[in-house]
């Protein structure tokens, strides 16, 4: 039995026991917040062979970025950074809450730390999927982190009861079966967006996922910041071009036992 079905049965029993005072089914709730999303720049950095460290490269990228034209909107309404996840075909192997045959979700986080902890996992996943490491022994990419408000009356908070009773399944770092089944059930029950605890952030920060663009409360992203990411066989480091701050993650922080989990492969 899936998480949605188990909770629905419990709610139905409580409804009967309370002489129909308690809710009869899972009730969507109002969600309203500001999420952060990290995306890789569309063009690969071409300057990493011109400098010998991230700080120098950041300065060079900053100068080059000032010469770029502003990014266009998609269809004149939704900015491409917001529209892109909804326009792509389903992911070949799915995601935490989306099966491989379902439309993609728009994922984000409530804090910078959680956003980069999630992104760090996927940088390692990319590194480990390469047939051989680059000759430089590191991979340098540029990323944009931006914020956008979300708002819906058809939302859920999976970090709260009754879903919090199933955190073991929701936080499983190595298997997406339960969460993909829950994602399918939420789609079927017209949930637009939901919040949930991060399985990749050791501090258990909160992530956000949107099924539809209708849950976005703006048509353009806010506060776009440029970051440089350096990936090696043992660490991922994100470095801010503007603020000169960084976040670092070791490969073993993502291990389950002695293995790096790849639940979507």
Beta strands, then each sheet from edge to edge (+ up, - down):
strand 1: 29-40
strand 2: 73-74
strand 3: 78-79
strand 4: 106-109
strand 5: 139-157
strand 6: 193-197
strand 7: 206-210
strand 8: 222-231
strand 9: 235-240
strand 10: 246-250
strand 11: 255-256
strand 12: 259-260
sheet 1: 1+ 5- 6- 7+ 4-
sheet 2: 1+ 5- 8+ 9- 10+
sheet 3: 2+ 3-
sheet 4: 11+ 12-
end
